[in-house]
Amino acid sequence: QVQLLESGGGLVQPGGSLRLSCAASGNIFNSKSMGWYRQAPGKERELVTYITSASNTVYTDSVKGRFTIWRDNAKNTVYLQMNNLKREDTAVYYCNKLGAMDYDSWGQGTQVTVSS
């Protein structure tokens, strides 16, 4: 059974920082590229960044230089450090395997709200 548990979201002012964590069950984490996705109100879920099993990383242009993804394979956990947050980063953030589809299992996500 796939289990994904995201945490670390919250309310932060523009320019602030948050660190998200995602604990994943082994069957989805092991030897797989993992990604952070987000869904803003009224928008489609989008892939923000991902990390390969070899810890190579890719970021969407809007978060380059502000977000950092890394993984702890011993803990089956992937992290997302978000700095210099902007209002447009407001969304529910999810983690999942790279290429996850709507019909795949997803966690409950963690809400990130950037507002003054």
Summary of the structure (lengths in Angstrom):
residues: 116
radius of gyration: 13.1
end to end distance: 39.7
largest distance: 40.1
contacts: 342
relative contact order: 0.32
helix: 11%
strand: 46%
